[in-house]
Amino acid sequence: MEMPTVDGSLMDGGGDLVKMQRQAMLLSSKGLGKARRSSVEGKLSNGPDKVYVWESDGEVTCDVVDGNAVVGKGEEDLISLHLDGIGLRGPRGLPLMLPRVMKQQGETISKGHKNYELMLNLQLGIRHAVGRPAPVTSLDLKRSAFDPKEKVWTRFPSEGSKHTPPHQSCEFKWKDYCPLVFRSLRKLFKVDAADYMLSICGNDALRELSSPGKSGSFFYLTNDDRYMIKTIKKAEVKASSFIPVLIRMLKAYYEHVRAFENTLVARFFGLHCVKLTGAIQRKVRFVIMGNLFCSEYFIHRRYDLKGSSHGRTTDKPETEIDENTTLKDLDLNFIFRLQKTWFQEFRRQVDRDCELLESEKIMDYSLLVGLHFRDASSYGALTPKSNGDSESEYAVTRLSRADMDDFLCDPARWASIKLGVNMPARVERMVRNSNCDSPLVGEATGEFFDVIMFFGIIDILQDYDITKKIEHAYKSMHYDATSISAVDPRQYSRRFRDFIFKVFAEDT
Protein backbone atom coordinates (compact mmCIF):
# COMPACT_ATOMS: atom_id res chain seq x y z
CA MET A 1 0.00 0.00 0.00
CA GLU A 2 1.30 3.49 -0.81
CA MET A 3 2.52 5.46 2.18
CA PRO A 4 2.91 9.23 2.39
CA THR A 5 6.38 10.67 2.89
CA VAL A 6 7.15 13.23 5.55
CA ASP A 7 6.07 16.10 3.29
CA GLY A 8 2.79 14.35 2.47
CA SER A 9 3.63 13.30 -1.11
CA LEU A 10 3.02 9.74 -2.24
CA MET A 11 5.96 7.42 -2.79
CA ASP A 12 4.33 5.84 -5.85
CA GLY A 13 2.11 8.62 -7.19
CA GLY A 14 -1.63 8.10 -6.90
CA GLY A 15 -3.56 11.19 -7.95
CA ASP A 16 -4.16 14.66 -6.56
CA LEU A 17 -7.18 13.73 -4.45
CA VAL A 18 -5.42 10.86 -2.69
CA LYS A 19 -2.37 13.07 -2.18
CA MET A 20 -4.46 15.85 -0.63
CA GLN A 21 -6.35 13.45 1.63
CA ARG A 22 -3.19 11.85 2.94
CA GLN A 23 -1.46 15.19 3.40
CA ALA A 24 -4.45 16.24 5.43
CA MET A 25 -4.16 13.13 7.56
CA LEU A 26 -0.54 13.99 8.37
CA LEU A 27 -1.84 17.27 9.77
CA SER A 28 -4.74 15.53 11.47
CA SER A 29 -2.41 13.10 13.21
CA LYS A 30 -1.04 16.04 15.21
CA GLY A 31 -4.35 16.41 17.01
CA LEU A 32 -6.79 14.59 19.21
CA GLY A 33 -9.20 12.09 17.70
CA LYS A 34 -12.84 12.78 17.09
CA ALA A 35 -15.04 13.82 19.97
CA ARG A 36 -17.82 11.32 20.32
CA ARG A 37 -21.43 12.50 20.25
CA SER A 38 -23.25 12.53 23.57
CA SER A 39 -26.72 11.18 24.19
CA VAL A 40 -29.76 12.92 22.64
CA GLU A 41 -30.34 15.02 25.72
CA GLY A 42 -26.65 15.83 26.12
CA LYS A 43 -26.50 14.23 29.56
CA LEU A 44 -24.83 11.25 31.14
CA SER A 45 -27.12 8.62 32.54
CA ASN A 46 -27.00 5.56 34.76
CA GLY A 47 -26.07 2.34 33.08
CA PRO A 48 -23.01 1.14 31.17
CA ASP A 49 -19.52 1.90 32.37
CA LYS A 50 -17.73 4.76 30.67
CA VAL A 51 -14.44 4.43 28.79
CA TYR A 52 -11.99 7.30 29.22
CA VAL A 53 -8.83 7.84 27.21
CA TRP A 54 -5.74 9.86 28.08
CA GLU A 55 -2.03 10.07 27.29
CA SER A 56 0.89 9.24 29.52
CA ASP A 57 4.53 9.37 28.36
CA GLY A 58 3.51 9.41 24.72
CA GLU A 59 1.25 6.34 24.89
CA VAL A 60 -2.52 6.31 24.66
CA THR A 61 -4.19 4.60 27.62
CA CYS A 62 -7.82 3.86 28.35
CA ASP A 63 -9.71 2.87 31.49
CA VAL A 64 -13.23 1.74 32.29
CA VAL A 65 -14.92 3.83 34.94
CA ASP A 66 -18.18 3.06 36.72
CA GLY A 67 -20.85 5.01 34.85
CA ASN A 68 -22.61 5.87 38.10
CA ALA A 69 -19.47 7.70 39.29
CA VAL A 70 -20.02 10.50 36.80
CA VAL A 71 -23.78 10.89 37.04
CA GLY A 72 -24.81 14.33 38.22
CA LYS A 73 -21.53 16.00 37.40
CA GLY A 74 -21.83 19.44 35.90
CA GLU A 75 -20.58 20.47 32.50
CA GLU A 76 -17.43 22.12 33.88
CA ASP A 77 -16.54 18.86 35.66
CA LEU A 78 -16.87 17.03 32.36
CA ILE A 79 -14.69 19.51 30.50
CA SER A 80 -11.66 19.02 32.75
CA LEU A 81 -12.67 15.49 33.77
CA HIS A 82 -11.29 16.09 37.26
CA LEU A 83 -13.85 13.85 38.95
CA ASP A 84 -14.04 12.89 42.61
CA GLY A 85 -11.88 9.86 43.15
CA ILE A 86 -10.86 9.63 39.47
CA GLY A 87 -7.46 11.13 38.71
CA LEU A 88 -7.56 11.17 34.91
CA ARG A 89 -4.76 13.42 33.77
CA GLY A 90 -3.12 14.35 30.52
CA PRO A 91 0.48 15.25 29.69
CA ARG A 92 2.65 16.66 32.50
CA GLY A 93 0.04 15.70 35.07
CA LEU A 94 -2.48 18.30 33.89
CA PRO A 95 -6.19 17.36 33.79
CA LEU A 96 -7.10 16.06 30.36
CA MET A 97 -9.06 18.73 28.53
CA LEU A 98 -12.04 17.31 26.65
CA PRO A 99 -14.67 18.99 24.46
CA ARG A 100 -17.86 20.13 26.10
CA VAL A 101 -20.89 17.91 26.12
CA MET A 102 -22.79 18.47 22.89
CA LYS A 103 -26.38 19.56 23.30
CA GLN A 104 -28.65 19.13 20.33
CA GLN A 105 -30.29 22.25 18.96
CA GLY A 106 -34.02 22.73 18.71
CA GLU A 107 -37.24 21.44 20.20
CA THR A 108 -38.24 17.84 19.53
CA ILE A 109 -41.56 17.66 17.67
CA SER A 110 -43.51 15.20 19.81
CA LYS A 111 -47.23 14.50 20.03
CA GLY A 112 -49.07 17.66 21.05
CA HIS A 113 -46.64 19.96 19.21
CA LYS A 114 -48.42 22.32 16.82
CA ASN A 115 -46.48 20.90 13.86
CA TYR A 116 -46.67 17.24 14.85
CA GLU A 117 -49.15 16.27 12.12
CA LEU A 118 -47.21 18.27 9.55
CA MET A 119 -44.10 16.28 10.47
CA LEU A 120 -46.01 13.00 10.06
CA ASN A 121 -47.25 14.12 6.64
CA LEU A 122 -43.71 15.03 5.59
CA GLN A 123 -42.38 11.67 6.72
CA LEU A 124 -45.16 9.76 4.96
CA GLY A 125 -44.55 11.70 1.77
CA ILE A 126 -40.78 11.19 1.82
CA ARG A 127 -41.17 7.47 2.50
CA HIS A 128 -43.52 7.21 -0.47
CA ALA A 129 -41.47 9.38 -2.84
CA VAL A 130 -38.07 7.87 -2.10
CA GLY A 131 -39.14 4.32 -1.42
CA ARG A 132 -41.27 3.67 -4.48
CA PRO A 133 -39.57 1.56 -7.17
CA ALA A 134 -38.01 3.54 -9.98
CA PRO A 135 -36.25 2.39 -13.14
CA VAL A 136 -32.48 2.77 -13.25
CA THR A 137 -31.80 5.88 -15.29
CA SER A 138 -28.71 7.50 -16.72
CA LEU A 139 -27.34 10.65 -15.12
CA ASP A 140 -27.72 12.24 -18.56
CA LEU A 141 -31.18 13.65 -17.93
CA LYS A 142 -33.47 14.94 -20.64
CA ARG A 143 -34.39 18.62 -20.64
CA SER A 144 -38.00 17.67 -19.82
CA ALA A 145 -36.86 16.42 -16.38
CA PHE A 146 -36.08 20.05 -15.44
CA ASP A 147 -39.39 21.44 -16.69
CA PRO A 148 -41.14 23.53 -13.99
CA LYS A 149 -44.32 21.62 -14.83
CA GLU A 150 -42.65 18.33 -13.90
CA LYS A 151 -44.58 17.61 -10.69
CA VAL A 152 -46.12 14.47 -9.22
CA TRP A 153 -49.20 14.71 -6.99
CA THR A 154 -50.16 11.87 -4.61
CA ARG A 155 -53.28 11.73 -2.44
CA PHE A 156 -52.93 10.36 1.11
CA PRO A 157 -56.40 9.50 2.52
CA SER A 158 -56.45 8.58 6.20
CA GLU A 159 -57.75 5.08 5.45
CA GLY A 160 -54.98 4.44 2.93
CA SER A 161 -55.16 3.64 -0.76
CA LYS A 162 -53.69 1.29 -3.32
CA HIS A 163 -50.40 3.18 -3.25
CA THR A 164 -50.36 4.80 0.22
CA PRO A 165 -50.58 3.36 3.76
CA PRO A 166 -53.32 4.20 6.30
CA HIS A 167 -52.28 6.86 8.79
CA GLN A 168 -53.57 8.74 11.83
CA SER A 169 -53.19 12.20 10.35
CA CYS A 170 -55.82 14.09 8.39
CA GLU A 171 -56.05 13.55 4.63
CA PHE A 172 -53.46 15.45 2.61
CA LYS A 173 -51.93 15.69 -0.84
CA TRP A 174 -48.22 15.38 -1.54
CA LYS A 175 -46.34 17.02 -4.39
CA ASP A 176 -42.85 16.18 -5.70
CA TYR A 177 -41.09 18.80 -7.80
CA CYS A 178 -38.78 17.46 -10.55
CA PRO A 179 -38.51 14.07 -8.80
CA LEU A 180 -36.12 12.52 -11.32
CA VAL A 181 -33.66 15.41 -10.97
CA PHE A 182 -33.56 15.24 -7.18
CA ARG A 183 -33.28 11.44 -7.25
CA SER A 184 -30.25 11.87 -9.52
CA LEU A 185 -28.81 14.59 -7.26
CA ARG A 186 -29.03 12.24 -4.28
CA LYS A 187 -27.16 9.68 -6.36
CA LEU A 188 -24.47 12.23 -7.27
CA PHE A 189 -24.13 13.15 -3.60
CA LYS A 190 -23.77 9.42 -2.78
CA VAL A 191 -26.85 9.40 -0.56
CA ASP A 192 -28.19 5.92 0.08
CA ALA A 193 -32.00 5.86 -0.28
CA ALA A 194 -32.50 3.64 2.79
CA ASP A 195 -30.28 5.82 4.99
CA TYR A 196 -32.01 8.94 3.68
CA MET A 197 -35.45 7.59 4.61
CA LEU A 198 -34.17 6.39 7.99
CA SER A 199 -32.79 9.84 8.82
CA ILE A 200 -36.01 11.68 7.96
CA CYS A 201 -38.70 9.03 8.47
CA GLY A 202 -37.27 6.82 11.20
CA ASN A 203 -38.57 6.47 14.74
CA ASP A 204 -36.73 9.59 15.89
CA ALA A 205 -38.66 12.83 15.59
CA LEU A 206 -37.50 15.96 13.80
CA ARG A 207 -36.34 18.96 15.82
CA GLU A 208 -37.62 22.47 15.22
CA LEU A 209 -35.05 25.22 15.61
CA SER A 210 -36.07 27.80 18.16
CA SER A 211 -35.88 30.86 15.91
CA PRO A 212 -37.12 31.11 12.34
CA GLY A 213 -34.91 32.36 9.53
CA LYS A 214 -34.82 35.97 8.32
CA SER A 215 -37.57 35.18 5.81
CA GLY A 216 -39.90 33.88 8.53
CA SER A 217 -39.47 30.31 7.36
CA PHE A 218 -38.87 27.58 9.93
CA PHE A 219 -36.03 25.10 9.96
CA TYR A 220 -36.09 21.51 11.11
CA LEU A 221 -33.22 19.12 11.75
CA THR A 222 -33.27 15.35 11.52
CA ASN A 223 -32.32 13.65 14.77
CA ASP A 224 -28.98 12.48 13.34
CA ASP A 225 -28.24 16.08 12.20
CA ARG A 226 -27.62 15.01 8.60
CA TYR A 227 -30.42 16.98 6.95
CA MET A 228 -32.01 20.37 7.41
CA ILE A 229 -35.57 20.97 6.22
CA LYS A 230 -36.71 24.51 5.45
CA THR A 231 -40.36 25.48 5.16
CA ILE A 232 -40.98 27.91 2.32
CA LYS A 233 -43.41 30.77 2.91
CA LYS A 234 -46.03 31.66 0.32
CA ALA A 235 -44.13 34.84 -0.60
CA GLU A 236 -41.11 32.72 -1.53
CA VAL A 237 -43.17 30.74 -4.06
CA LYS A 238 -43.87 33.80 -6.21
CA ALA A 239 -41.71 34.83 -9.14
CA SER A 240 -38.08 35.75 -8.33
CA SER A 241 -38.26 33.89 -5.03
CA PHE A 242 -37.06 30.62 -3.56
CA ILE A 243 -38.89 27.90 -5.53
CA PRO A 244 -38.91 29.63 -8.93
CA VAL A 245 -35.20 30.46 -8.60
CA LEU A 246 -34.31 26.90 -7.59
CA ILE A 247 -36.33 25.41 -10.46
CA ARG A 248 -34.96 27.98 -12.92
CA MET A 249 -31.33 27.25 -12.09
CA LEU A 250 -31.81 23.54 -11.42
CA LYS A 251 -30.30 22.40 -14.73
CA ALA A 252 -27.19 24.58 -14.34
CA TYR A 253 -26.90 23.52 -10.67
CA TYR A 254 -27.20 19.84 -11.62
CA GLU A 255 -24.54 20.08 -14.32
CA HIS A 256 -22.23 22.01 -11.97
CA VAL A 257 -22.56 19.43 -9.20
CA ARG A 258 -21.95 16.65 -11.70
CA ALA A 259 -18.83 18.33 -13.10
CA PHE A 260 -17.25 19.36 -9.78
CA GLU A 261 -17.35 16.79 -7.01
CA ASN A 262 -15.73 19.22 -4.56
CA THR A 263 -18.26 21.99 -5.11
CA LEU A 264 -18.92 24.08 -2.00
CA VAL A 265 -22.45 25.17 -2.93
CA ALA A 266 -25.33 24.04 -0.71
CA ARG A 267 -26.66 20.55 -1.38
CA PHE A 268 -30.35 20.12 -2.21
CA PHE A 269 -31.93 16.68 -1.91
CA GLY A 270 -35.62 17.29 -2.49
CA LEU A 271 -38.37 19.87 -3.03
CA HIS A 272 -41.87 18.95 -1.85
CA CYS A 273 -45.28 20.32 -0.89
CA VAL A 274 -47.91 19.15 1.62
CA LYS A 275 -51.47 20.34 0.93
CA LEU A 276 -53.89 19.83 3.79
CA THR A 277 -57.38 19.06 2.49
CA GLY A 278 -59.36 18.97 5.74
CA ALA A 279 -60.88 21.88 7.62
CA ILE A 280 -57.55 23.72 7.51
CA GLN A 281 -56.80 24.47 3.86
CA ARG A 282 -53.14 25.34 3.51
CA LYS A 283 -50.01 24.43 1.58
CA VAL A 284 -46.59 23.98 3.16
CA ARG A 285 -43.58 23.63 0.90
CA PHE A 286 -40.28 22.11 1.98
CA VAL A 287 -36.76 21.97 0.64
CA ILE A 288 -34.39 19.36 2.08
CA MET A 289 -30.73 20.35 2.34
CA GLY A 290 -27.55 18.91 3.75
CA ASN A 291 -26.44 20.09 7.17
CA LEU A 292 -22.89 21.39 6.81
CA PHE A 293 -22.13 20.90 10.50
CA CYS A 294 -23.19 17.28 10.80
CA SER A 295 -20.08 15.84 12.44
CA GLU A 296 -18.78 13.98 15.43
CA TYR A 297 -16.64 17.05 16.09
CA PHE A 298 -18.08 19.72 18.34
CA ILE A 299 -18.40 23.05 16.49
CA HIS A 300 -16.97 25.68 18.83
CA ARG A 301 -17.26 28.70 16.56
CA ARG A 302 -19.31 29.42 13.42
CA TYR A 303 -19.12 32.35 11.00
CA ASP A 304 -21.35 33.61 8.18
CA LEU A 305 -19.11 35.58 5.79
CA LYS A 306 -20.26 37.76 2.87
CA GLY A 307 -17.49 40.29 2.32
CA SER A 308 -19.71 43.28 3.19
CA SER A 309 -19.43 45.39 6.34
CA HIS A 310 -22.72 47.23 6.85
CA GLY A 311 -24.64 45.51 9.64
CA ARG A 312 -22.28 42.55 9.54
CA THR A 313 -21.87 41.95 13.25
CA THR A 314 -23.80 39.87 15.75
CA ASP A 315 -26.46 41.66 17.75
CA LYS A 316 -25.71 39.61 20.88
CA PRO A 317 -23.71 41.00 23.80
CA GLU A 318 -20.37 39.28 24.44
CA THR A 319 -21.73 37.42 27.46
CA GLU A 320 -24.47 35.73 25.40
CA ILE A 321 -22.28 34.49 22.54
CA ASP A 322 -21.99 30.72 22.62
CA GLU A 323 -21.36 27.74 20.33
CA ASN A 324 -24.70 28.20 18.55
CA THR A 325 -24.16 31.90 17.81
CA THR A 326 -23.46 32.61 14.15
CA LEU A 327 -20.86 35.38 14.01
CA LYS A 328 -20.43 37.66 11.00
CA ASP A 329 -17.75 39.48 9.02
CA LEU A 330 -16.95 42.18 11.58
CA ASP A 331 -16.84 39.57 14.36
CA LEU A 332 -14.16 37.53 12.58
CA ASN A 333 -10.83 37.51 14.43
CA PHE A 334 -9.02 34.68 12.63
CA ILE A 335 -7.21 34.00 9.38
CA PHE A 336 -7.82 30.46 8.14
CA ARG A 337 -4.64 28.71 6.99
CA LEU A 338 -4.94 25.64 4.74
CA GLN A 339 -2.20 23.26 3.60
CA LYS A 340 -0.85 24.33 0.18
CA THR A 341 -2.58 21.71 -2.00
CA TRP A 342 -5.92 22.19 -0.26
CA PHE A 343 -5.63 25.98 -0.48
CA GLN A 344 -5.02 25.82 -4.23
CA GLU A 345 -8.04 23.54 -4.70
CA PHE A 346 -10.10 25.85 -2.45
CA ARG A 347 -9.30 28.89 -4.62
CA ARG A 348 -10.16 27.02 -7.81
CA GLN A 349 -13.46 25.76 -6.43
CA VAL A 350 -14.58 29.11 -5.01
CA ASP A 351 -13.91 30.64 -8.43
CA ARG A 352 -15.96 27.94 -10.18
CA ASP A 353 -18.85 28.21 -7.71
CA CYS A 354 -18.97 32.00 -7.89
CA GLU A 355 -18.95 31.85 -11.68
CA LEU A 356 -22.03 29.60 -11.53
CA LEU A 357 -23.85 31.94 -9.14
CA GLU A 358 -22.92 35.04 -11.10
CA SER A 359 -24.13 33.47 -14.35
CA GLU A 360 -27.46 32.67 -12.67
CA LYS A 361 -27.78 36.27 -11.36
CA ILE A 362 -27.49 35.12 -7.72
CA MET A 363 -26.23 37.35 -4.89
CA ASP A 364 -26.39 37.65 -1.10
CA TYR A 365 -24.82 34.21 -0.53
CA SER A 366 -22.38 33.48 2.30
CA LEU A 367 -19.50 31.22 3.17
CA LEU A 368 -20.53 29.40 6.34
CA VAL A 369 -17.49 28.33 8.38
CA GLY A 370 -17.38 26.09 11.43
CA LEU A 371 -14.34 25.56 13.67
CA HIS A 372 -13.55 22.74 16.05
CA PHE A 373 -10.55 23.58 18.24
CA ARG A 374 -8.48 20.44 18.61
CA ASP A 375 -6.98 21.63 21.87
CA ALA A 376 -10.04 21.70 24.09
CA SER A 377 -8.48 24.34 26.36
CA SER A 378 -8.30 26.66 23.35
CA TYR A 379 -12.06 26.85 23.20
CA GLY A 380 -12.44 28.38 26.65
CA ALA A 381 -9.48 30.71 26.98
CA LEU A 382 -8.26 30.56 23.37
CA THR A 383 -4.75 30.29 24.80
CA PRO A 384 -2.60 29.82 21.69
CA LYS A 385 0.02 27.19 21.15
CA SER A 386 3.18 28.83 19.86
CA ASN A 387 3.93 28.16 16.21
CA GLY A 388 5.71 24.83 16.04
CA ASP A 389 5.68 24.28 19.82
CA SER A 390 4.38 20.74 20.17
CA GLU A 391 5.26 20.58 23.86
CA SER A 392 3.04 23.40 25.05
CA GLU A 393 1.47 22.71 28.44
CA TYR A 394 -1.97 22.51 26.91
CA ALA A 395 -0.85 20.94 23.65
CA VAL A 396 -3.37 18.46 22.40
CA THR A 397 -2.79 14.79 23.28
CA ARG A 398 -0.88 12.67 20.79
CA LEU A 399 -1.57 9.26 19.33
CA SER A 400 1.02 6.55 19.93
CA ARG A 401 3.27 5.69 16.96
CA ALA A 402 1.39 2.44 16.34
CA ASP A 403 -1.97 4.19 16.41
CA MET A 404 -0.64 6.91 14.13
CA ASP A 405 0.44 4.29 11.57
CA ASP A 406 -3.04 2.76 11.69
CA PHE A 407 -4.53 6.23 11.44
CA LEU A 408 -2.60 7.02 8.24
CA CYS A 409 -3.14 3.64 6.60
CA ASP A 410 -6.86 3.33 7.25
CA PRO A 411 -8.67 4.48 4.07
CA ALA A 412 -11.84 5.11 6.09
CA ARG A 413 -9.95 7.78 8.04
CA TRP A 414 -8.46 9.84 5.25
CA ALA A 415 -11.39 9.23 2.89
CA SER A 416 -13.64 11.25 5.25
CA ILE A 417 -11.57 14.40 4.65
CA LYS A 418 -12.82 16.44 1.71
CA LEU A 419 -12.73 20.06 0.69
CA GLY A 420 -14.81 21.84 3.34
CA VAL A 421 -15.43 18.70 5.43
CA ASN A 422 -13.34 17.41 8.37
CA MET A 423 -10.34 19.49 7.21
CA PRO A 424 -7.36 19.72 9.57
CA ALA A 425 -6.02 23.27 9.42
CA ARG A 426 -4.71 26.12 11.52
CA VAL A 427 -6.19 29.50 12.34
CA GLU A 428 -4.17 32.58 13.23
CA ARG A 429 -5.60 35.25 15.45
CA MET A 430 -5.91 38.70 13.88
CA VAL A 431 -6.66 42.09 15.41
CA ARG A 432 -8.23 45.14 13.77
CA ASN A 433 -6.87 48.62 14.24
CA SER A 434 -7.23 52.01 12.59
CA ASN A 435 -4.20 51.40 10.37
CA CYS A 436 -5.77 48.43 8.59
CA ASP A 437 -6.49 48.91 4.89
CA SER A 438 -9.83 47.11 5.21
CA PRO A 439 -12.31 47.18 8.11
CA LEU A 440 -12.89 43.45 7.51
CA VAL A 441 -9.33 42.13 7.64
CA GLY A 442 -7.02 42.81 10.57
CA GLU A 443 -3.34 42.18 11.24
CA ALA A 444 -2.01 38.69 11.94
CA THR A 445 -0.63 38.22 15.46
CA GLY A 446 1.37 35.00 15.14
CA GLU A 447 -0.93 33.18 17.58
CA PHE A 448 -1.97 29.86 16.06
CA PHE A 449 -4.61 27.25 16.91
CA ASP A 450 -5.04 23.76 15.48
CA VAL A 451 -8.60 23.25 14.22
CA ILE A 452 -10.86 21.00 12.19
CA MET A 453 -12.69 23.12 9.61
CA PHE A 454 -16.05 22.87 7.88
CA PHE A 455 -17.19 25.35 5.25
CA GLY A 456 -19.60 25.74 2.36
CA ILE A 457 -21.50 28.35 0.35
CA ILE A 458 -25.10 28.78 1.54
CA ASP A 459 -28.15 30.94 0.73
CA ILE A 460 -27.62 30.54 -3.01
CA LEU A 461 -31.20 31.20 -4.13
CA GLN A 462 -31.51 34.97 -3.87
CA ASP A 463 -31.48 36.65 -7.26
CA TYR A 464 -31.05 40.37 -7.89
CA ASP A 465 -34.77 41.07 -8.19
CA ILE A 466 -36.65 44.33 -7.97
CA THR A 467 -36.73 44.16 -4.16
CA LYS A 468 -32.96 43.91 -3.96
CA LYS A 469 -32.53 46.69 -6.52
CA ILE A 470 -34.71 49.00 -4.45
CA GLU A 471 -32.79 48.02 -1.31
CA HIS A 472 -29.53 48.84 -3.09
CA ALA A 473 -30.81 52.23 -4.25
CA TYR A 474 -32.12 53.19 -0.80
CA LYS A 475 -29.09 52.05 1.22
CA SER A 476 -26.64 53.61 -1.27
CA MET A 477 -28.09 57.02 -0.40
CA HIS A 478 -27.45 56.50 3.31
CA TYR A 479 -24.35 54.31 3.49
CA ASP A 480 -21.21 53.53 1.55
CA ALA A 481 -22.44 51.60 -1.50
CA THR A 482 -19.48 49.22 -1.31
CA SER A 483 -20.32 48.22 2.28
CA ILE A 484 -23.89 46.95 1.76
CA SER A 485 -24.86 43.38 0.86
CA ALA A 486 -27.41 44.28 -1.81
CA VAL A 487 -25.28 44.81 -4.92
CA ASP A 488 -25.52 43.36 -8.42
CA PRO A 489 -24.32 39.72 -8.87
CA ARG A 490 -21.12 40.63 -10.72
CA GLN A 491 -19.98 43.10 -8.07
CA TYR A 492 -21.11 40.73 -5.31
CA SER A 493 -19.07 37.84 -6.75
CA ARG A 494 -15.93 39.96 -7.11
CA ARG A 495 -16.18 41.42 -3.61
CA PHE A 496 -16.99 38.04 -2.06
CA ARG A 497 -13.94 36.40 -3.62
CA ASP A 498 -11.62 39.30 -2.75
CA PHE A 499 -12.61 39.00 0.90
CA ILE A 500 -12.56 35.20 1.12
CA PHE A 501 -9.09 35.03 -0.46
CA LYS A 502 -7.82 37.47 2.18
CA VAL A 503 -9.12 35.58 5.21
CA PHE A 504 -8.12 32.19 3.78
CA ALA A 505 -4.39 31.76 3.17
CA GLU A 506 -1.78 29.10 2.52
CA ASP A 507 -0.22 27.64 5.66
CA THR A 508 3.51 28.21 5.34
ABEGO torsion letter per residue (X at the ends): XBBBBAAGBBAAEGEAAAAAAAAAAAAAAABBBBBBBBBAAGBBBBEBBBBBBBBBGGBBBBBBBBAAAABGBBAAAAAAGBBBGBBBBBBGGBBBBBBBBBBBBEBBBBBGBAAAAAAAAAAAAAAAAAABBBBBBBABBBAAAABAABBBBBBBBAAEBAABBBBABBBBBBBBBGAAAAAAAAAAAGBBAAAAAAAAABABBBBBBABBBAAGBBBBBBAAGABBBBBBBAAAABBGBAAAAAAAAAAAAAAAAAABAABABBBBABBBBBBBABABBBBBBBBBBBBAABBABBBABBBBBAGBABGBBBABBAAABBAABBBBAAABABBBBBBAAAAAAAAAAAAAAAAAAAAAGBBGBBBBBBBBBABAAAAAAGBBBBBGBAABAABBBBBBAAAAAAAAABAAAAAABBBGBGBBBBBBBBBBBAABABAABBBBAGBBBBBBBBBBBBGAABBBBAAAAAAAAAAAAABBAAABABBBAAAAAAAAAAAAAAABBBBX
